[in-house]
Amino acid sequence: MTGIAFPWLNDQPFRLRQLREVLRELADYPRGQGAWWTTPGAIADYASQRS
């Protein structure tokens, strides 16, 4: 999310409230809805296992 949100948030601190609201809603989603909370390292591990 950071890579996606950064241009939208850059130098726009008033947008932080909306970002927090969206992240809170995503975190409250049931596990089976397809959200993957991860880190860059976990993504790299996943990609290396698939190739």
TAPEPE-V267534 format. One line per field, one symbol per residue. psi: psi as a letter, one per 20 degrees, with the letter a starting at -180 (. if undefined). burial: # if it has 9 or more other ideal C-beta (glycine too) atoms within 8 Angstrom, else .. Layout:
# TAPEPE-V267534
psi: ???
burial: ???
This chain:
# TAPEPE-V267534
psi: hghghghhipkmhiihghghgghgghhiqqhjjjpooarhhhgggghhhi.
burial: ....#...#.....#...#...#...................#..#.....
